[in-house]
Amino acid sequence: MAGIALEFAHRRHLDAIQRYASDPAIGALSNVPSPYPADGAAQWLAWAEGEREAGTGVHFAVTLDGQCIGSCGLTHIDGKARRCQFGYWIGKPFWGKGYATDAGSQALRRGFHELPVDTVEACCLLRNSASLRVLEKLGFDIFAETSNGNNPKWPADEPIGHYRLTRAAWQAHQSQAAS
Ligand SMILES: CC(C)(COP(=O)(O)OP(=O)(O)OC[C@H]1O[C@@H](n2cnc3c(N)ncnc32)[C@H](O)[C@@H]1OP(=O)(O)O)[C@@H](O)C(=O)NCCC(=O)NCCS
């Protein structure tokens, strides 16, 4: 299929996930481990399959013309609170072409149509300007700013933005984009 598409995480994606996620640029501003372990992609797939089986997460390979170029996922699915978390990364050779926004838009559509959620949340380092822009383009709004807390990857005072997209805001954003 041409263009950006989402495929459920599968072992056919492992080589590409391992190759692109190993670039320190991916982990530098995201929760992707850095340095990326030699079996990082295999660990990711085992986690993705476990979450899908348990109904707590849906993990996708982002593909461009059928080739895996990154990943995104809807995690921490909480059917009672009708909420989940959104995360994503795109291989560095493909940055700046709108692919994260396209993949994110497809993931959100699937989330709101197929999962028991009315709110999607995302956390982002406030210095991750490209990711903040992706969230903005997808219609997310910031609802809280905190310091890092206890993620050992960042300094304790690292500013983190907490973003939210409700179903109603997503629908309004869709209508606005279509008009
Ligand atoms: C964040 C990331 C997913 C963006 O992927 P991408 O495919 O390049 O994103 P898009 O092309 O859809 O959109 C990027 C936007 O950020 C903008 N941008 C890029 N670098 C920027 C910067 N330093 N300052 C401000 N805006 C920036 C681009 O111009 C574009 O906005 P525009 O369409 O208005 O011009 C990618 O950089 C990545 O994987 N980073 C490492 C992992 C990561 O940070 N994941 C998110 C964790 S919260």
The ligand as an SDF file (V2000), in Angstrom:
LIG
                    3D

 48 50  0  0  0  0  0  0  0  0999 V2000
    9.1790   13.7060   17.0210 C   0  0  0  0  0  0  0  0  0  0  0  0
    9.2020   12.9130   15.7160 C   0  0  0  0  0  0  0  0  0  0  0  0
    8.3200   11.6740   15.8880 C   0  0  0  0  0  0  0  0  0  0  0  0
    8.6600   13.7710   14.5850 C   0  0  0  0  0  0  0  0  0  0  0  0
    8.5990   12.9680   13.4060 O   0  0  0  0  0  0  0  0  0  0  0  0
    8.3970   13.6580   11.9670 P   0  0  0  0  0  0  0  0  0  0  0  0
    7.9320   12.5730   11.0500 O   0  0  0  0  0  0  0  0  0  0  0  0
    9.6100   14.4150   11.6020 O   0  0  0  0  0  0  0  0  0  0  0  0
    7.1880   14.6620   12.3080 O   0  0  0  0  0  0  0  0  0  0  0  0
    6.3250   15.5180   11.2640 P   0  0  0  0  0  0  0  0  0  0  0  0
    7.1300   15.7070   10.0250 O   0  0  0  0  0  0  0  0  0  0  0  0
    4.9940   14.9050   11.1610 O   0  0  0  0  0  0  0  0  0  0  0  0
    6.1560   16.9170   12.0350 O   0  0  0  0  0  0  0  0  0  0  0  0
    7.2800   17.5320   12.6280 C   0  0  0  0  0  0  0  0  0  0  0  0
    6.9710   18.9920   12.8540 C   0  0  0  0  0  0  0  0  0  0  0  0
    7.9140   19.5230   13.7820 O   0  0  0  0  0  0  0  0  0  0  0  0
    8.5650   20.6320   13.2010 C   0  0  0  0  0  0  0  0  0  0  0  0
    9.9250   20.6750   13.7530 N   0  0  0  0  0  0  0  0  0  0  0  0
   10.9250   19.8150   13.5370 C   0  0  0  0  0  0  0  0  0  0  0  0
   12.0070   20.1820   14.2640 N   0  0  0  0  0  0  0  0  0  0  0  0
   11.6320   21.2760   14.9650 C   0  0  0  0  0  0  0  0  0  0  0  0
   12.2860   22.1240   15.8940 C   0  0  0  0  0  0  0  0  0  0  0  0
   13.5570   21.8900   16.2700 N   0  0  0  0  0  0  0  0  0  0  0  0
   11.5930   23.1680   16.4110 N   0  0  0  0  0  0  0  0  0  0  0  0
   10.3030   23.3950   16.0670 C   0  0  0  0  0  0  0  0  0  0  0  0
    9.6270   22.6220   15.1790 N   0  0  0  0  0  0  0  0  0  0  0  0
   10.2920   21.5850   14.6470 C   0  0  0  0  0  0  0  0  0  0  0  0
    8.5240   20.3610   11.7100 C   0  0  0  0  0  0  0  0  0  0  0  0
    8.7540   21.5450   10.9720 O   0  0  0  0  0  0  0  0  0  0  0  0
    7.1040   19.8370   11.5940 C   0  0  0  0  0  0  0  0  0  0  0  0
    6.1430   20.8700   11.7160 O   0  0  0  0  0  0  0  0  0  0  0  0
    5.4470   21.5430   10.4080 P   0  0  0  0  0  0  0  0  0  0  0  0
    4.7260   20.4420    9.6900 O   0  0  0  0  0  0  0  0  0  0  0  0
    4.5510   22.5890   10.9880 O   0  0  0  0  0  0  0  0  0  0  0  0
    6.5540   22.1160    9.5670 O   0  0  0  0  0  0  0  0  0  0  0  0
   10.6620   12.4660   15.3530 C   0  0  0  0  0  0  0  0  0  0  0  0
   11.4800   13.5920   15.3610 O   0  0  0  0  0  0  0  0  0  0  0  0
   11.2010   11.4440   16.3240 C   0  0  0  0  0  0  0  0  0  0  0  0
   11.0030   10.2500   16.1690 O   0  0  0  0  0  0  0  0  0  0  0  0
   11.9320   11.9260   17.3450 N   0  0  0  0  0  0  0  0  0  0  0  0
   12.5740   11.0260   18.3250 C   0  0  0  0  0  0  0  0  0  0  0  0
   11.5400   10.2750   19.1600 C   0  0  0  0  0  0  0  0  0  0  0  0
   10.5620   11.2110   19.8360 C   0  0  0  0  0  0  0  0  0  0  0  0
   10.8970   12.3230   20.2150 O   0  0  0  0  0  0  0  0  0  0  0  0
    9.3090   10.7190   20.0130 N   0  0  0  0  0  0  0  0  0  0  0  0
    8.2790   11.4760   20.6860 C   0  0  0  0  0  0  0  0  0  0  0  0
    8.4410   11.4060   22.1600 C   0  0  0  0  0  0  0  0  0  0  0  0
    7.2360   12.4470   22.9970 S   0  0  0  0  0  0  0  0  0  0  0  0
  1  2  1  0
  2  3  1  0
  2  4  1  0
  2 36  1  0
  4  5  1  0
  5  6  1  0
  6  7  2  0
  6  8  1  0
  6  9  1  0
  9 10  1  0
 10 11  2  0
 10 12  1  0
 10 13  1  0
 13 14  1  0
 14 15  1  0
 15 16  1  0
 15 30  1  0
 16 17  1  0
 17 18  1  0
 17 28  1  0
 18 19  1  0
 18 27  1  0
 19 20  2  0
 20 21  1  0
 21 22  1  0
 21 27  2  0
 22 23  1  0
 22 24  2  0
 24 25  1  0
 25 26  2  0
 26 27  1  0
 28 29  1  0
 28 30  1  0
 30 31  1  0
 31 32  1  0
 32 33  2  0
 32 34  1  0
 32 35  1  0
 36 37  1  0
 36 38  1  0
 38 39  2  0
 38 40  1  0
 40 41  1  0
 41 42  1  0
 42 43  1  0
 43 44  2  0
 43 45  1  0
 45 46  1  0
 46 47  1  0
 47 48  1  0
M  END
$$$$
